[in-house]
Each structure stands twice: as C-alpha cells, then as structure tokens.
C-alpha cells in the first residue's frame, strides 16, 4: 500500500432483514397475517425498515422468511390490476403510494426453514451476501428517518472495518431483555469499542447498560463463526455469540464497534410499544397530526377527569 493512502473497505450495498418469526405476541391478528405486515398508521411495519435500508444506500435487500410469509413478497411486488384501476380513476396520489414499495430496492427472498434463531437466519443469507460486509435490520425496531442511525454505522464500518452494532442505554432492570455490551470509549463521542457481548444477562451480571438494538453492520467472517456456533440461550443459534468471538479475536474479522444511539426508536414487537409508535407517528404526520393531536388532548383530558 502506498504510504499515506487511506485503506478502503468494500462499499456496503446489501441488507438482510430476518422476517421468519411467528408473531405470537400479536395473536390472533397474526394467525393469518405476518406480523411484519401489521400497519403502523397506513404502512406495514416492514416497509419502514426497507425504506431505512434504501435511504442508507442499500439497494439490494434479502428478506429471510418462513411459511405464511407470502404477503411480504406481494407487498414489494407490482400489483398491475390495482395500479391500472387507480390510473383509470386518475388517482395519482394513491397510485404513487402503491408503486412506492415496489420501487424502493431490488428485493430477494430466502426461506429459513427451521427457526433456529437470529444467528441461523443471518447464516441463511451467506450465499446471497458472499464475501462482503452487509447490514442486518430487525423488523421489530423502527428507527425514525430523522435519526440516520444506519448511515452512521456504515460510516464507522468504512472507517474501522470489522463489524458495528447499534447500542442504546437502557434502565438496569431492562437489560435482561437484550444483548449487553462491554465497551471502551473512543475519540468519537457516539462510538465505542466493543470488547465483549452477553445475550440477555441477569442485571447483576450485565457488563453495562448498553443494549444491542436491531441494527448491525457485519463483516462476512461472521458466517464462518455461525457455521460452528452451537445453539445457546433458548436453544437457538445466537448472533450475539458469534459477535462475541469477533470481539474477542480481531484477527478473525476485524474489530467490533458500537454506535451509541440516542434518537427515536419504536419497538413494534411489543403490543404496548406498537400502539405508542402508532400514536407518536400519527401525531407527527402533517396530514393527520393536527386533527389527531386535538382529539388526543381532549381524550386524555377527559380520561384524567374520570373518578
């Protein structure tokens, strides 16, 4: 390498979205409808995730699905009959909304088969991803588009190589719901070096209150580790276990860094948080917000006055 030349890393262009879960927390709504297709205001949750990937410049999206997930493919495909009907009506606004989802990215699909955990779902993407870094976006986490977390993670990966995880500080009593990271500070205030990871630890054993949330930028070396990873917590192949090996031995696939996220995140995997996400996003919409906020204030005031 020529002296003074900055080392470059391959441009990240591929995103992997695991979407094989059964959505049991939302039964009976998810008995025949994939949880990823549940609406958040007027778009299915999964569309927000694909939009986030596209906004970060990832134009190749692989969705890891399972049985009864065909509606996901249909949503991101063209619907010529509906488009033709809207075109004949001259309804350009709704036509644009229908076409929007099919124009976001080049979509690919692979079935996970046996639901063996997040690590196994990521491993299913290996033939498509090949030997290049890639992003993983979990569908239960919606990141507000005004807070470009994924873009920042890609910048950090391009600077340092290796892998990057998204971290958010949570209350100590909540850390058992997440993977927890042991971290060291860096010269960037929003970036830490990850020295260890533990999946869903007891609060007393957690290395920190930094929780891993559903965004990753991964070095392809993770595939080799996942192939050898035995089932861990819950009898599943845990992505956290593979990342722990990468963090412990940088020679395998470079360092692991974390981007500490302090922006707006909506958890649609929990029923209460799902409802709160709908309310927050509806309040902020220009077309819905003014009337909805007026009604919400009146409703809350009336509820507070109840004996």
ABEGO torsion letter per residue (X at the ends): XBBGBBBBBBBBABBBBBAABAGAAAOAAAAABBAAABBBGABBAAAAAAAAAAAAGBABBBBBBBBGAAAAAAAABBBAAAAAAAAAAGBAAAAAAAAAAAAABBBBBBBAEBBAEAAAAAAAAAAAAEBBBBBBBBAABBBBAABBAAAAAAAAAAAAEEBBBBBBBBBAAAAAABBBBBBBBBABAABBBBABBBBGBBAAABABABBBBABBBBBAAAAAAAAABBBBBGGBBBAAAAAAAAAABAAAAEBBBBBBBABBBBBAABAAAAAAAAAAAAAABAAAAAAAAAAAAAAAAAAAABX
